[in-house]
């Protein structure tokens, strides 16, 4: 079954796995990318990882994500991660937009999803989890993107796209990445310059609000104003800058970064799509082991592709077809979990792992 899953490693992680194999205690961090419905294909893989493979873990494990990557990290950090993933996936799949999906309507659906998988007592579970340390980012908006007016937001997005052609640092000044972190431990990357928007510890008062901000897509959703405990401002989707997070995660400390990803590449920013020069290489991802569905697995999915947010438009008012597609993709993802366990338990990962160029 290992043909369904790719094992792709950065330079240091590759050498470590080739020499010593791979165990749960080798992992210091798990990262999740932005991608909305694309996460569904990984749901069963991550259920195996968090529900079974990490079940006897005791030492701290940092989680980091943006957008859906932060939402699923908040599921992983609950006492029963498998059931939390189930709730998140079911609630996400069963979104319905009978008419135009307005920001108001999407916000209501987002709140419903959050209520379903992050209900009573779940925030306390996350903040007191014995080993998971939840971290995620949102961007604090400056200039026109601070407004919810669609014309102002569109102008800001066009401006950011143009600046991004010159330098990602210019975009970073317009969308200030802000780190929300578990107050018990700072992640190794906290002070490496990726978060000029500052840092804010998570607590009962701000976790839900900050999590909503991390997935608040500009133009499609309203910004989140003044997250408690964080610098004042309008917060939006963390994927605007860290689309598929890729930077020096470990910052000189030991450990492998496990990165379940729906693609076999990490695109740095939201504006970097279709730009090969903005794809992370094996040096930037030196400590990363990326787990990705293989092309042959993806070809077997309905429509020959993984789900994505545009299915709401492609299958507009054909919700039964969309739900069937998405639920089938989730179910077929069980083979990714079997592939992972088969590779790590047998030690075959040492021969299966490939180096990220």
PyMOL commands that set and color helices and strands:
alter all, ss='L'
color gray80, all
select helices_A, chain A and resi 2-4+11-20+24-26+36-53+68-76+81-93+103-117+122-127+143-146+150-166+168-174+207-214+238-240+270-272+276-278+295-300+302-304+311-314+319-332+334-346+349-352
alter helices_A, ss='H'
color red, helices_A
select strands_A, chain A and resi 5-9+27-32+61-65+132-141+175-181+199-201+224-225+234-237+256-261+288-293+354-355
alter strands_A, ss='S'
color yellow, strands_A
deselect
rebuild
show_as cartoon
